[in-house]
Amino acid sequence: MMEINNQIAGCAIATPKPDNRRLTISNDSEFKSQINAVIDQHVYLNLIVDMSCIDLIDSTGLGTLLSIFNHGRNNNCKVRFCNMSSAVTNVIVLTHMNQILDIYPTLDEAKASL
């Protein structure tokens, strides 16, 4: 369900790939546990979550993103999100989560922010 790459020293890039291209109550716990496991390794100071394979998110998914962001912060790992679809971006903006989470339009921009 997830690819993890280490393309930059001290930074992991996680690309979640759920079967139904959704982050909802049906798959949020697996999504969260896989990303938190990367954070818990204490190997990476930065984590970029590439959301390009997710087309839809519900309120549980929003809570999951916030939980991952906070888990990273509590473990000295900066978490950034990138490549969100327009539908996911709209939900993020409507809920003002864009004021909390570190979100970048592209993977290259997220990498440049390091």
C-alpha positions, 0 to 999 in steps of 0.5 A: 500500500505504500512506497518509501524512498530515501532520495535525499539524505535525512529525508524519506518520501512516502507514497501511499497507494490505497486500492481505491485511491481514497483516504477514508475511515476504511483505510486510515488506520493502516495509512497512519500506522505505516507512516508513523512507523517511518517516523518512529525509526528516528532515521529521518529528520524530514518526511514528504508524503506524496498524495498523488495516488489519493483522489478523495479524503473524508473527515477521518482522513483529515484527522489522520493527516493531522495526527501524522503531522503532530506525530512527526513534530513530537518526534523531531521529524518535519512532515510535508504533504505534496501532490494533492488532487484538486478534490483533496486540496478543496477539502483541505482549504475548506477546513483550513487545514492548509494553515496547519499542515505543510502542503506543497503543490509538487514533490520538487517544491516540497524537496526544495523546502528542506 
